């Protein structure tokens, strides 16, 4: 089975399905017209087969041309099965009228079993596959149970004695098993269908607001299909007197809710070139179907209270439908637009606000605004170019991962000018084969001052980021100079003093018989030791200001050197980081924050290990230093080291948080987390 996320196409299968379903549907209509059977409610099942064969054949064709997903194969099975069932039923009508024609019972029995795999899969398998996503284990189990139930039902229908008996059964044991299983077909199907509809509703409830469209339709369609099998499911325990048209009418109603959401959920952005046709067909089909259903149901209901020969029910329902036709069409069109467009029919300001709520950087903010405008006005592409940036190509490729097809027409260009200078240009491209509507021109012109203000804000934010980077580089250069002075001047000077003191101490060894000289020798020995220790400390401070490894190999070697240094002091430091290439100022700030955090662990955490983790997260580069020590405590005040870490983070535009590493342990530990947005490195 093709994986749920497969994007492979299968044009051969698509055209094969279309040819088979359209040919059999046309033949069925011709045979029905020739046979001209007298009306009977059971003929509605043939109408269901015709609708399923024609509708799902077209939907499967459209889908397989673009995406060979398992749901597309289910629709293909439903379309082929429905058209085969309709064709054999209509041929049976022909044979009934002209008995001398060829019509073997095994062939005509396909009217019973051909529809089973597709219709059953629409109920118990298809809902679990949508929306397209990685399938969890529970979902796979539900799909497996549904497929097993389809297999059992298919075998039972193939052996149905009064259905053509495609597979004759003569063995008494098999007949007994079949008789035991048969009463449970419908109950199991209804229960699995209700579970599938419930699963769709649960996924709809858990999905973000912008990703829910289509799931409500899918749940309603699945529920209607399941309820169509409810009377036979309850018959063994609760016999119900249900009108004959009940089940086929529910099946017909369900077809108005299933194909469209499957197209939307499967194709998504690939539906853009089909939107006008899909919308018109859906509005026409749903409006017509609801009118026919209302007329049929109303006439049947009113006929029970009116004289048999009265034409009042028909006339009354026609008058009601004429009155309600236009409001009904508007109501259906609004919901079809919501299904096909999703949130695209929301007000423009809401579209833009939703995009802005998920970003906080200058260039990203402008891209989000452009995407919101394009989606709201149904344009192929919208770009916002700041002054000084290179212009986009004449026909841009979609910036969004699943954007609309590239535009073919010329763009609308709007200058974004502030009070004293031009800040950028907004360009909007229509979709291929279309022109920009007057409404789009008016809306973009009215929106230009707002976009201009956002562009000025983006420019100011970019200037601020560059200023921060310059300050960070200046601080980095100062640290370089201080490190050089400490390492090359003060450190050697202290070492020289230590050597001079040691030489003086050696000169005193010739006169150790005097108590005063012995005391001076002890003092000089302590001074030599202290000066040596301070010289080592000065060199450590110089390395901490900016380790030479940051110049040679980047952040990762410097972190490993930090780990080795603390290993000699009894602290185990685990480093989990990839090889990174960061700007000098950013690498220096990150190392300084990590070094200070590890120093605090060594001094205050009362623990023998900590972890340094560096990696890419949803918000950018994440750097974490965590331990399982005593923690900082709620009343602890920030010291010089903490202030230094925060200053370093602010200098590179990063976010620093310090808190407990765990809320469940007796020792909460400490977690220092640094997040650098993608635009800062």
C-alpha positions in Angstrom: 0.0 0.0 0.0 1.2 3.4 -0.8 2.4 5.4 2.2 0.0 8.1 3.4 2.4 10.8 2.5 3.1 9.6 -1.0 3.1 12.2 -3.8 3.5 9.7 -6.7 1.1 10.0 -9.6 -0.5 7.2 -11.6 -2.0 8.6 -14.8 -2.5 5.1 -16.4 -4.7 4.0 -13.5 -6.5 7.4 -13.5 -7.5 7.3 -17.1 -8.4 3.6 -16.8 -10.8 4.3 -14.0 -12.3 7.2 -15.9 -12.8 5.2 -19.0 -14.4 2.2 -17.2 -16.7 4.2 -15.0 -17.8 6.7 -17.6 -18.4 3.9 -20.2 -20.4 1.8 -17.8 -22.3 4.8 -16.5 -23.3 5.8 -20.0 -24.3 2.2 -20.8 -26.3 2.0 -17.6 -28.3 5.2 -18.4 -29.0 3.9 -21.9 -30.1 0.5 -20.6 -32.4 2.1 -18.0 -34.0 4.3 -20.7 -34.5 1.3 -23.0 -35.8 -1.0 -20.2 -38.1 1.7 -18.8 -38.9 -0.2 -15.6 -42.0 0.7 -13.5 -41.2 2.8 -10.5 -40.3 1.0 -7.3 -38.5 2.4 -4.3 -35.8 -0.3 -4.7 -34.8 1.4 -7.9 -33.2 4.1 -5.7 -30.3 1.6 -5.1 -29.6 1.6 -8.8 -29.6 5.4 -8.7 -27.1 5.2 -5.8 -24.8 2.9 -7.9 -25.0 5.3 -10.8 -24.1 8.3 -8.7 -21.3 6.5 -6.9 -19.9 5.1 -10.2 -19.9 8.5 -12.0 -19.0 10.7 -9.0 -16.2 8.6 -7.5 -14.9 7.7 -11.0 -14.3 11.4 -11.7 -12.9 12.1 -8.2 -10.5 9.1 -8.4 -9.4 10.2 -11.9 -8.6 13.8 -10.7 -6.8 12.5 -7.6 -4.7 9.7 -9.2 -3.5 12.2 -11.8 -2.0 14.2 -8.9 -1.5 11.9 -5.9 -1.7 8.1 -5.7 -2.7 8.0 -2.1 -4.5 5.0 -0.6 -7.7 7.1 -0.3 -7.6 7.7 -4.0 -7.5 3.9 -4.6 -10.5 3.5 -2.3 -12.4 6.0 -4.3 -11.4 4.2 -7.5 -12.7 1.0 -6.1 -16.0 2.7 -5.1 -16.4 4.2 -8.6 -15.6 1.0 -10.5 -17.7 -1.1 -8.1 -20.7 1.3 -8.3 -20.6 1.5 -12.1 -20.3 -2.3 -12.5 -23.2 -2.8 -10.1 -25.3 -0.2 -11.9 -24.5 -1.7 -15.3 -25.4 -5.3 -14.2 -28.6 -4.1 -12.6 -29.7 -2.2 -15.7 -28.8 -5.2 -17.8 -30.9 -7.3 -15.5 -33.8 -4.9 -16.2 -33.2 -5.5 -20.0 -33.2 -9.2 -19.5 -36.4 -9.0 -17.4 -38.1 -7.2 -20.2 -36.7 -9.4 -23.0 -36.0 -12.9 -21.4 -34.4 -14.3 -24.6 -31.4 -12.0 -24.2 -28.1 -13.3 -22.7 -28.0 -12.8 -19.0 -26.2 -15.5 -16.9 -27.1 -15.4 -13.2 -23.4 -15.3 -12.1 -22.8 -12.2 -14.2 -25.9 -10.4 -13.0 -25.0 -11.3 -9.4 -22.3 -8.6 -9.7 -25.0 -6.2 -8.8 -24.8 -7.5 -5.2 -21.1 -8.0 -4.6 -19.3 -5.4 -6.9 -20.2 -2.5 -4.7 -19.1 -4.0 -1.4 -15.3 -3.3 -1.3 -15.6 0.3 -2.3 -18.7 1.3 -0.3 -17.5 -0.5 2.8 -14.1 1.0 2.5 -15.6 4.5 2.4 -17.1 3.8 5.8 -14.5 1.9 7.7 -11.1 2.7 6.1 -11.2 6.0 4.3 -12.0 8.2 7.3 -8.9 6.9 9.2 -6.6 7.9 6.3 -7.5 11.6 6.4 -6.1 14.1 6.8 -2.8 12.9 5.3 -0.4 12.4 8.2 1.9 9.7 9.6 -0.5 6.9 10.9 -0.3 5.9 14.5 -0.4 2.4 15.7 -4.1 2.7 16.9 -5.0 4.1 13.5 -3.3 1.2 11.7 -5.1 -1.3 13.9 -8.5 0.4 13.1 -7.7 0.2 9.4 -6.7 -3.4 9.7 -10.0 -4.3 11.5 -11.9 -2.4 8.8 -10.2 -4.3 6.0 -10.8 -7.6 7.7 -14.5 -6.8 8.0 -14.6 -5.9 4.3 -13.0 -9.2 3.4 -15.5 -11.2 5.5 -18.4 -9.2 4.1 -17.2 -9.7 0.5 -16.9 -13.5 0.9 -20.4 -13.7 2.5 -22.0 -11.6 -0.3 -20.2 -13.7 -3.0 -21.8 -16.8 -1.5 -25.3 -15.2 -1.1 -27.8 -17.8 -2.4 -30.2 -15.2 -3.8 -27.5 -12.9 -5.2 -26.3 -15.0 -8.2 -24.2 -17.2 -5.9 -20.9 -16.3 -7.6 -19.2 -18.8 -5.3 -21.6 -21.7 -4.7 -21.4 -23.3 -1.2 -22.4 -26.9 -0.7 -20.3 -27.9 2.3 -22.6 -28.0 5.4 -19.9 -26.7 7.7 -19.2 -23.6 5.5 -22.9 -23.0 5.2 -23.2 -23.1 9.0 -20.4 -20.7 9.4 -21.8 -18.4 6.9 -25.3 -18.5 8.6 -23.6 -17.6 11.9 -21.7 -14.7 10.5 -24.3 -13.2 8.3 -26.4 -11.5 11.0 -23.4 -9.6 12.2 -22.5 -7.9 8.9 -24.6 -4.8 9.4 -24.0 -4.3 13.2 -20.2 -4.5 12.8 -20.3 -2.2 9.9 -22.4 0.4 11.8 -20.2 0.2 14.8 -17.0 0.6 12.8 -18.5 3.4 10.8 -19.6 5.3 14.0 -16.0 4.8 15.4 -14.5 6.1 12.2 -16.8 9.2 12.3 -15.9 9.7 15.9 -12.2 9.5 15.1 -12.6 12.2 12.4 -14.4 14.5 14.8 -11.7 13.9 17.4 -9.0 14.9 14.9 -11.0 17.9 13.9 -11.2 19.0 17.5 -7.5 18.6 18.0 -6.4 20.3 14.7 -5.6 24.0 14.6 -8.4 26.2 13.4 -6.9 26.7 10.0 -6.6 22.9 9.3 -10.2 21.8 10.2 -12.0 22.5 7.0 -13.2 19.3 5.3 -13.1 17.1 8.4 -16.7 18.1 9.4 -18.0 17.1 6.0 -16.1 13.9 6.1 -17.6 13.0 9.5 -21.1 13.8 8.3 -20.7 11.7 5.2 -19.3 8.8 7.2 -22.2 9.0 9.7 -24.8 9.1 6.9 -23.3 6.0 5.3 -23.3 4.2 8.6 -26.9 5.1 9.5 -28.0 3.7 6.1 -27.1 0.3 7.4 -28.8 0.8 10.8 -32.2 -0.8 10.2 -30.7 -4.2 9.2 -28.2 -3.9 12.0 -31.0 -3.5 14.6 -33.4 -6.0 12.9 -32.2 -9.1 14.9 -32.9 -7.4 18.3 -35.2 -4.5 17.4 -37.2 -5.0 14.2 -38.1 -1.7 12.7 -40.6 -0.8 10.1 -38.6 1.6 7.9 -39.8 2.9 4.6 -38.0 1.4 1.6 -36.5 4.6 0.4 -34.8 5.3 3.8 -31.5 3.6 3.2 -30.9 4.6 -0.5 -31.9 8.2 0.3 -29.3 8.3 3.1 -26.7 6.8 0.8 -27.5 9.4 -1.8 -27.3 12.2 0.8 -23.9 10.9 2.0 -22.5 11.3 -1.5 -23.0 15.0 -1.2 -20.6 15.1 1.8 -17.8 12.6 0.9 -16.2 13.2 -2.5 -15.6 17.0 -2.0 -13.8 16.8 1.4 -11.7 13.9 0.2 -10.5 16.0 -2.7 -9.8 19.0 -0.4 -8.0 16.9 2.2 -6.0 14.9 -0.3 -5.0 17.4 -2.9 -4.8 20.6 -0.8 -2.8 23.1 -2.8 -3.0 20.9 -5.9 -6.7 21.7 -6.0 -6.0 25.3 -7.0 -6.4 24.7 -10.7 -9.6 22.8 -10.1 -11.3 25.2 -7.7 -13.8 27.0 -10.0 -15.0 23.7 -11.5 -15.2 21.9 -8.2 -17.1 24.8 -6.5 -19.6 25.1 -9.3 -20.2 21.3 -9.5 -20.5 21.0 -5.7 -23.0 23.9 -5.5 -25.1 22.5 -8.3 -25.0 18.9 -7.0 -25.7 19.7 -3.4 -28.5 22.2 -4.2 -30.1 19.8 -6.7 -29.8 16.9 -4.3 -31.2 18.7 -1.4 -34.1 20.0 -3.5 -34.9 16.5 -4.8 -34.6 15.1 -1.3 -36.8 17.7 0.2 -39.3 17.3 -2.5 -39.4 13.5 -2.2 -39.5 13.5 1.6 -42.1 16.3 1.7 -44.4 14.6 -0.8 -44.2 11.3 1.0 -44.9 12.9 4.3 -47.8 15.0 3.1 -49.3 12.1 1.1 -50.0 10.3 4.4 -52.4 13.1 5.5 -53.9 14.0 2.1 -56.3 12.1 -0.2 -54.7 9.6 -2.5 -55.8 11.4 -5.7 -54.9 14.9 -4.4 -52.1 16.9 -6.1 -51.8 19.2 -3.2 -48.5 17.7 -1.8 -46.7 18.1 -5.1 -48.0 21.6 -5.7 -47.2 22.7 -2.1 -43.6 21.3 -2.3 -43.0 22.9 -5.7 -44.1 26.2 -4.3 -41.9 25.8 -1.2 -38.8 24.9 -3.3 -39.3 27.8 -5.7 -39.4 30.1 -2.7 -36.4 28.6 -1.0 -34.3 27.9 -4.0 -32.2 31.1 -4.0 -31.6 31.2 -0.2 -30.7 27.5 -0.3 -28.2 28.0 -3.1 -26.5 30.9 -1.2 -26.4 28.8 1.9 -24.8 25.9 0.0 -22.4 28.1 -1.8 -21.1 29.7 1.4 -20.4 26.3 2.9 -18.8 25.0 -0.3 -16.5 28.0 -0.3 -15.6 27.3 3.3 -14.8 23.7 2.4 -12.7 24.4 -0.7 -11.1 27.6 0.5 -10.7 26.8 4.1 -9.9 30.1 5.9 -9.3 32.0 2.7 -12.7 33.6 2.9 -11.8 35.2 6.2 -11.4 39.0 6.3 -8.0 40.1 5.0 -7.1 41.7 8.3 -7.6 38.3 10.1 -5.5 36.5 7.6 -2.7 38.9 8.1 -3.1 38.9 11.8 -3.0 35.1 12.0 0.3 35.1 10.0 1.8 37.9 12.2 1.0 36.0 15.4 3.4 33.3 14.5 6.5 35.4 13.6 8.5 38.1 15.2 11.4 38.9 12.9 11.5 41.7 10.3 11.9 39.8 7.0 9.8 36.9 8.3 7.1 39.4 9.3 6.9 40.8 5.8 6.9 37.3 4.2 4.0 36.4 6.5 2.1 39.5 5.5 2.6 38.7 1.9 1.4 35.2 2.3 -1.7 36.4 4.2 -2.6 38.9 1.4 -2.0 36.2 -1.3 -4.2 33.7 0.4 -7.0 36.1 1.2 -7.2 37.6 -2.3 -6.4 34.3 -4.1 -3.4 35.6 -5.9 -0.6 33.5 -7.2 2.1 35.3 -5.4 2.7 38.5 -3.4 6.2 39.8 -2.6 7.4 42.8 -0.5 10.8 44.0 -1.5 12.6 46.5 0.7 14.8 49.3 -0.7 18.2 47.9 -1.4 17.1 44.3 -1.8 17.4 42.6 -5.2 14.0 42.5 -7.0 12.2 39.2 -7.4 12.2 37.4 -10.8 9.6 38.5 -13.4 7.5 35.4 -12.7 8.4 34.3 -9.2 8.5 30.7 -8.0 6.2 30.2 -5.0 7.9 31.0 -1.8 5.6 28.7 0.2 6.3 25.0 0.3 2.9 24.2 -1.2 2.0 27.5 -2.9 -0.1 28.0 -6.0 1.3 27.5 -9.5 3.5 30.3 -10.8 1.7 33.3 -12.3 1.6 34.0 -16.0 0.3 37.6 -16.1 2.1 40.9 -15.3 2.2 41.9 -11.6 0.6 44.9 -10.0 3.3 47.1 -8.5 2.7 49.4 -5.6 5.4 51.7 -4.2 5.7 51.7 -0.4 6.7 55.3 0.4 7.1 56.8 3.9 7.0 60.5 4.8 10.5 61.2 3.6 11.7 58.2 1.5 10.7 55.1 -0.4 11.0 52.0 1.7 10.0 49.2 -0.7 7.8 47.8 -3.4 4.8 45.5 -3.2 4.2 43.2 -6.2 1.1 41.0 -6.7 0.8 38.4 -9.4 -2.6 36.9 -10.5 -3.0 33.2 -11.0 -2.3 31.7 -14.4 -5.0 32.6 -16.9 -6.5 35.3 -14.7 -6.3 39.0 -14.3 -6.2 41.0 -11.1 -9.8 41.9 -10.1 -10.8 45.5 -9.3 -11.4 44.5 -5.7 -7.8 43.2 -5.4 -6.5 46.5 -6.8 -8.6 48.5 -4.4 -7.7 46.4 -1.3 -4.0 46.5 -2.1 -4.0 50.2 -2.6 -5.9 50.7 0.7 -3.5 48.3 2.5 -0.3 50.0 1.2 0.1 52.5 4.2 -0.1 49.6 6.6 2.4 47.5 4.6 4.6 50.6 4.4 4.6 50.9 8.2 5.5 47.3 8.6 8.3 47.7 6.0 9.7 50.7 8.0 9.4 48.5 11.2 11.3 45.7 9.4 14.0 48.1 8.3 14.3 49.5 11.8 14.5 46.0 13.3 17.2 45.1 10.7 19.2 48.2 11.7 18.8 47.3 15.3 20.0 43.8 14.7 23.0 45.1 12.8 23.8 47.6 15.6 23.6 44.8 18.2 26.0 42.8 16.1 28.4 45.7 15.8 28.3 46.2 19.5 28.9 42.5 20.1 31.9 42.6 17.7 33.3 45.6 19.5 33.0 43.8 22.8 34.6 40.8 21.2 37.5 42.9 20.0 37.9 44.3 23.5 37.9 40.9 25.0 40.6 39.9 22.4 42.8 42.8 23.5 42.3 42.1 27.2 43.0 38.4 26.6 46.2 39.3 24.8 47.3 41.7 27.5 46.6 39.2 30.3 48.1 36.2 28.5 51.1 37.9 26.9 52.0 40.6 29.5 50.5 40.1 33.0 50.8 36.4 32.9 54.5 36.3 32.0 55.2 39.2 34.4 53.7 37.2 37.3 55.7 34.1 36.2 58.9 36.3 36.1 58.1 37.6 39.6 57.7 34.0 40.8 61.1 33.0 39.3 62.8 36.0 41.0 61.3 35.1 44.3 62.5 31.5 43.9 66.0 32.8 43.1 66.0 35.0 46.2 64.9 32.0 48.2 67.7 29.9 46.9 70.2 32.6 48.0 68.9 32.5 51.5 69.5 28.7 51.8 73.1 29.4 52.6 72.1 31.2 55.8 69.3 29.0 57.2 71.1 28.8 60.6 69.5 32.2 61.6 65.9 31.9 62.7 64.9 35.1 61.0 66.3 34.0 57.6 64.4 30.6 58.0 61.1 32.5 58.5 61.8 34.7 55.5 62.5 31.5 53.5 59.0 30.1 54.5 57.4 33.4 53.5 59.1 33.4 50.1 58.0 29.8 49.5 54.4 30.7 50.1 54.7 33.8 47.9 56.2 31.7 45.0 53.3 29.2 45.3 50.7 32.0 45.3 52.2 33.9 42.4 52.3 30.6 40.4 48.7 30.0 41.2 47.7 33.5 40.2 49.6 33.2 36.9 47.7 30.1 36.1 44.5 31.9 37.0 45.3 34.8 34.8 45.9 32.5 31.9 42.5 30.7 32.6 40.8 34.1 32.6 42.4 35.0 29.3 41.2 31.7 27.8 37.7 32.3 29.2 37.5 35.7 27.6 38.0 34.2 24.2 39.5 30.7 23.9 42.0 30.5 21.0 40.0 27.4 19.7 37.2 29.8 18.7 39.6 31.3 16.2 40.9 27.9 15.0 37.9 25.6 14.8 34.7 27.1 16.0 32.4 26.5 19.0 32.6 22.7 19.3 36.3 22.4 19.9 36.1 25.1 22.5 33.3 23.2 24.3 35.4 20.0 24.3 38.4 22.0 25.7 36.0 23.3 28.4 35.0 19.7 29.2 38.6 18.6 29.5 39.5 21.5 31.9 36.6 20.7 34.3 37.3 16.9 34.1 40.6 17.6 36.0 38.6 19.5 38.6 36.2 16.6 39.2 33.2 17.8 37.1 32.0 15.5 34.3 30.7 17.6 31.4 28.7 15.9 28.6 28.8 17.8 25.3 26.2 17.0 22.7 26.6 19.4 19.8 27.2 19.3 16.0 30.0 21.1 14.2 28.7 24.7 13.8 30.0 27.7 11.9 28.9 30.8 13.8 30.0 34.4 13.5 32.8 35.3 15.8 30.7 37.6 18.0 28.0 35.0 18.3 30.4 32.1 19.0 32.1 34.2 21.7 28.9 35.1 23.4 27.6 31.6 23.3 30.8 30.2 24.7 30.9 32.9 27.5 27.3 32.0 28.6 28.1 28.2 28.5 31.3 28.7 30.4 29.6 30.8 33.1 26.8 28.3 33.5 29.3 25.4 33.9 31.3 27.5 36.4 28.1 28.0 38.4 27.5 24.2 38.3 31.0 23.5 39.6 30.8 26.1 42.4 27.2 25.9 43.6 25.2 22.9 42.3 26.7 20.2 44.6 26.8 17.8 41.7 29.5 15.9 39.8 28.1 16.2 36.2 26.2 18.4 33.9 25.2 18.4 30.2 25.7 20.9 27.4 23.3 20.5 24.4 23.4 22.5 21.2 21.0 21.9 18.4 18.4 23.4 16.1 14.9 23.8 17.5 11.6 25.3 16.2 12.6 28.8 17.3 16.3 28.7 16.1 19.6 27.5 17.6 19.1 26.2 21.1 21.9 25.9 23.7 21.1 24.3 27.0 23.3 23.7 30.1 21.5 21.5 32.6 22.3 19.7 35.9 20.6 17.8 38.6 21.9 19.7 41.5 20.3 21.7 44.3 18.9 24.4 42.0 19.0 28.2 42.3 15.9 28.6 44.6 13.1 31.0 44.2 14.6 33.6 46.5 18.1 33.5 45.0 19.3 36.9 43.6 21.1 37.2 40.3 24.8 37.7 40.7 27.5 39.1 38.5 27.7 35.9 36.5 24.0 35.9 35.7 24.0 39.5 34.7 27.0 38.8 32.5 25.1 36.0 30.8 22.1 38.1 30.2 24.2 41.0 28.8 25.9 38.6 26.4 22.5 37.2 25.2 21.1 40.7 24.7 24.2 41.6 22.7 23.4 39.0 20.1 19.6 39.3 20.1 19.1 35.9 21.8 16.7 34.9 24.6 18.1 33.5 27.8 16.0 31.7 30.5 17.3 30.2 33.7 15.1 27.9 35.7 14.7 24.4 37.2 15.7 21.5 35.1 13.0 19.2 36.6 9.8 19.8 38.6 9.4 16.2 39.7 12.7 15.5 41.4 13.6 16.4 45.0 16.7 18.2 43.6 15.3 20.4 40.8 18.6 21.2 39.3 19.2 24.2 37.0 18.6 24.7 33.3 20.2 27.5 31.4 18.6 27.8 27.9 19.7 30.2 25.2 17.7 30.5 22.0 19.1 32.4 18.9 16.5 33.2 16.3 17.4 32.0 12.8 18.0 35.6 11.5 20.7 36.3 14.1 23.2 33.7 12.9 
